[in-house]
Amino acid sequence: MFDYAMGGKDNYRADRDAAELIGAALPTALAAVRENRQFMRRAVRHLLSAGIRQFLDLGCGMPGRGNVHELVAAADPSATVVYVDNEPMVVNHFQALLSSSSVATALLADIRRPGDVLSSPEVRRLIDLRRPVGIVLTAVLHYFEDEDDPAGVVKEFVSAVPPGSHVVLTHYHPEGIPAEDRAVTAEFAESLDMTMAERDRAQIEALFGELVLVEPGLVPPPRWHPDRPLRDPTGWLLAGVARKP
């Protein structure tokens, strides 16, 4: 559905039908998908400018326009990327896309078990945990129930990487949208049998743990270092980048 909202081609009829249904009921939701993707691109470029040359994209979802490995390769063709997702179809698409690459790959794994990810042969081959890592967690942690301990998941990944590493994160922000949209979102989530955790600003910021937020802090995605004329944010998401001191 994200890919379809971005105008991509890696989607199926079920994705398109669901996206159209959601878009009809929640017109700003698809715009929020674009906000999320544009923020991710700016954030990855920020990390590249800070000297980071290896990235973990956790809960990556289907390939789309401006994937992490494409942004990274434009800055440094030797920089490495590992995509991680628990959906075989997603991983198959990325593996096909990256079949000729020696510096990027995709791993089938559940990011709720960081140890499995970090000890995998793919990560061991491409990610040197002695050097700073860019950890990308965009639009994924709101699919975690509280009992999944999303803050603990982030902490375990961050504990494995050295100072200078960064976390890029976006999260659904129910306080930023009208009450009626929030109610419709909950109905859609239930009908699609998925979690859409309603965390407030303080709870989202707490996901960063002891990391230091980069200015301007936790903000709607379009307000994080905009590179185009600023439009009013949809309110659906909060976004931030934080550094391990």
C-alpha positions as CSV (number, residue, x, y, z in Angstrom):
1,M,0.0,0.0,0.0
2,F,2.9,2.4,0.8
3,D,4.4,1.7,-2.6
4,Y,1.1,2.4,-4.4
5,A,0.7,5.6,-2.5
6,M,4.1,6.7,-3.7
7,G,3.2,6.0,-7.3
8,G,5.4,2.8,-7.5
9,K,4.9,-0.4,-9.3
10,D,5.8,-3.0,-6.7
11,N,2.2,-3.6,-5.4
12,Y,-0.7,-5.9,-6.0
13,R,-4.4,-5.5,-6.6
14,A,-5.2,-6.2,-3.0
15,D,-2.7,-3.4,-2.0
16,R,-4.3,-1.0,-4.5
17,D,-7.8,-1.8,-3.5
18,A,-7.0,-1.4,0.2
19,A,-5.1,1.9,-0.4
20,E,-8.0,3.3,-2.5
21,L,-10.5,2.4,0.3
22,I,-8.3,4.0,2.9
23,G,-7.7,7.1,0.7
24,A,-11.4,7.5,0.2
25,A,-12.2,7.5,3.9
26,L,-9.0,9.2,5.1
27,P,-7.8,11.5,2.2
28,T,-4.7,12.8,4.1
29,A,-3.5,9.3,5.0
30,L,-1.8,8.7,1.6
31,A,-0.2,12.1,1.7
32,A,1.3,11.0,5.0
33,V,2.9,8.1,3.3
34,R,4.7,10.5,1.0
35,E,5.7,12.7,4.0
36,N,7.2,9.6,5.6
37,R,9.2,8.7,2.5
38,Q,10.5,12.2,1.9
39,F,11.6,12.5,5.5
40,M,13.5,9.1,5.3
41,R,15.4,10.3,2.3
42,R,16.4,13.6,4.0
43,A,17.4,11.7,7.1
44,V,19.5,9.2,5.3
45,R,21.3,12.0,3.5
46,H,21.9,13.7,6.9
47,L,23.5,10.5,8.2
48,L,25.6,10.2,5.1
49,S,26.8,13.8,5.6
50,A,27.7,12.8,9.2
51,G,30.0,10.0,7.7
52,I,27.8,7.0,8.2
53,R,28.4,4.4,5.6
54,Q,26.4,1.4,6.8
55,F,22.7,1.1,7.3
56,L,20.1,-1.3,8.7
57,D,16.6,-0.6,7.4
58,L,14.3,-2.5,9.8
59,G,10.8,-3.3,8.8
60,C,11.7,-2.0,5.4
61,G,8.5,-2.9,3.5
62,M,8.3,-3.2,-0.3
63,P,10.9,-1.4,-2.5
64,G,9.7,1.9,-3.7
65,R,11.2,5.1,-5.1
66,G,14.3,6.4,-3.5
67,N,15.3,3.3,-1.5
68,V,18.0,3.5,1.1
69,H,20.6,1.6,-1.0
70,E,20.0,4.0,-3.9
71,L,20.5,7.1,-1.7
72,V,23.6,5.5,-0.1
73,A,25.2,4.4,-3.4
74,A,24.9,7.9,-4.8
75,A,27.1,9.1,-2.0
76,D,29.4,6.2,-1.7
77,P,29.2,3.0,-3.9
78,S,31.0,1.0,-1.3
79,A,28.6,1.8,1.6
80,T,26.5,-1.1,2.8
81,V,22.8,-1.7,3.5
82,V,20.8,-4.6,5.0
83,Y,17.1,-4.5,4.6
84,V,15.1,-6.5,7.2
85,D,11.5,-7.6,7.0
86,N,9.4,-10.5,8.2
87,E,7.3,-10.8,5.0
88,P,8.8,-13.2,2.5
89,M,7.4,-11.4,-0.5
90,V,9.1,-8.1,0.6
91,V,12.4,-9.9,1.0
92,N,12.1,-11.7,-2.4
93,H,11.5,-8.4,-4.1
94,F,14.5,-6.8,-2.5
95,Q,16.7,-9.8,-3.2
96,A,15.7,-9.7,-6.9
97,L,16.4,-6.0,-7.0
98,L,19.8,-6.4,-5.3
99,S,20.8,-9.7,-7.0
100,S,23.9,-8.1,-8.6
101,S,24.9,-6.1,-5.5
102,S,27.8,-7.0,-3.2
103,V,27.1,-4.2,-0.8
104,A,23.3,-4.5,-0.1
105,T,21.0,-7.4,0.7
106,A,17.7,-8.3,2.3
107,L,17.1,-10.5,5.3
108,L,14.0,-12.4,6.3
109,A,13.7,-11.9,10.1
110,D,11.5,-10.5,12.8
111,I,12.9,-7.3,14.2
112,R,11.2,-8.0,17.5
113,R,14.2,-10.4,18.0
114,P,17.2,-8.1,17.5
115,G,19.6,-10.9,18.4
116,D,18.5,-13.0,15.4
117,V,19.0,-10.0,13.1
118,L,22.4,-8.9,14.5
119,S,23.8,-12.4,14.5
120,S,22.7,-13.3,10.9
121,P,25.3,-14.0,8.2
122,E,23.9,-11.1,6.1
123,V,24.5,-8.6,8.8
124,R,27.8,-10.0,9.9
125,R,29.0,-9.8,6.3
126,L,27.9,-6.3,5.5
127,I,27.7,-4.4,8.9
128,D,30.8,-3.8,11.0
129,L,29.3,-3.2,14.5
130,R,32.6,-1.5,15.5
131,R,31.7,1.4,13.3
132,P,28.7,3.7,13.4
133,V,25.5,2.4,11.9
134,G,22.4,4.2,10.6
135,I,19.3,2.3,12.0
136,V,16.2,3.2,10.0
137,L,12.8,2.5,11.7
138,T,10.3,4.5,9.7
139,A,6.6,3.8,10.0
140,V,7.1,0.4,11.7
141,L,6.9,0.7,15.5
142,H,3.3,1.7,15.6
143,Y,2.5,-1.8,14.4
144,F,4.0,-3.1,17.6
145,E,1.8,-3.8,20.6
146,D,3.0,-2.5,24.0
147,E,3.8,-6.1,25.0
148,D,6.2,-6.3,22.0
149,D,8.2,-3.7,23.9
150,P,9.2,-1.5,21.0
151,A,11.4,0.7,23.2
152,G,13.3,-2.5,24.3
153,V,13.7,-3.5,20.7
154,V,15.2,-0.1,19.8
155,K,17.5,-0.3,22.9
156,E,18.8,-3.7,22.0
157,F,19.7,-2.6,18.5
158,V,21.3,0.6,19.8
159,S,23.2,-1.3,22.4
160,A,24.9,-3.3,19.7
161,V,26.3,-0.3,17.8
162,P,29.0,2.2,18.8
163,P,28.7,5.9,19.6
164,G,28.1,8.0,16.5
165,S,25.4,5.6,15.3
166,H,22.0,7.2,14.6
167,V,18.3,6.1,14.7
168,V,15.8,7.4,12.1
169,L,12.3,6.9,13.3
170,T,8.7,7.9,12.4
171,H,5.5,6.9,14.3
172,Y,1.8,7.3,14.0
173,H,0.7,10.3,16.0
174,P,-3.1,10.0,16.8
175,E,-3.1,13.4,18.6
176,G,-2.2,15.1,15.3
177,I,-5.3,14.1,13.4
178,P,-9.1,14.8,14.0
179,A,-10.9,12.5,16.4
180,E,-13.1,11.1,13.5
181,D,-10.0,10.2,11.5
182,R,-8.6,8.5,14.5
183,A,-11.7,6.5,15.0
184,V,-11.8,5.4,11.3
185,T,-8.1,4.5,11.5
186,A,-8.9,2.2,14.4
187,E,-11.7,0.6,12.5
188,F,-9.5,0.0,9.4
189,A,-6.7,-1.5,11.6
190,E,-9.2,-3.9,13.2
191,S,-10.7,-4.9,9.8
192,L,-7.2,-5.5,8.4
193,D,-6.2,-7.4,11.5
194,M,-3.2,-5.1,12.3
195,T,-2.1,-3.1,15.2
196,M,-2.0,0.7,15.0
197,A,-0.7,1.7,18.5
198,E,-2.0,5.0,19.7
199,R,1.1,6.4,21.5
200,D,1.3,10.1,22.5
201,R,4.3,12.4,21.9
202,A,6.0,11.5,25.2
203,Q,5.7,7.8,24.5
204,I,7.1,8.2,21.0
205,E,10.0,10.3,22.2
206,A,10.7,7.6,24.9
207,L,11.4,5.1,22.1
208,F,14.7,6.9,21.5
209,G,15.8,6.0,25.0
210,E,19.0,7.8,26.0
211,L,19.8,8.8,22.4
212,V,20.2,12.5,21.8
213,L,17.7,14.0,19.3
214,V,19.1,15.9,16.4
215,E,17.6,19.4,15.9
216,P,14.7,20.2,15.4
217,G,13.8,17.2,17.6
218,L,10.6,15.2,17.3
219,V,8.4,17.0,14.7
220,P,6.0,16.3,11.9
221,P,8.0,14.9,9.0
222,P,7.8,17.9,6.6
223,R,9.3,20.1,9.4
224,W,12.5,18.0,9.7
225,H,15.1,19.9,7.7
226,P,12.7,20.6,4.7
227,D,14.3,20.7,1.3
228,R,11.3,22.1,-0.5
229,P,8.6,24.8,0.2
230,L,7.0,23.8,3.5
231,R,3.4,22.6,3.3
232,D,1.2,22.1,6.3
233,P,1.9,18.6,7.7
234,T,-0.9,16.1,7.6
235,G,-0.4,15.5,11.3
236,W,-0.4,11.7,11.0
237,L,3.2,11.2,12.0
238,L,6.0,12.4,14.2
239,A,9.6,12.0,13.0
240,G,13.0,12.3,14.5
241,V,16.7,11.4,14.2
242,A,18.8,10.7,17.3
243,R,22.5,10.1,17.8
244,K,24.2,7.7,20.2
245,P,26.6,9.8,22.3
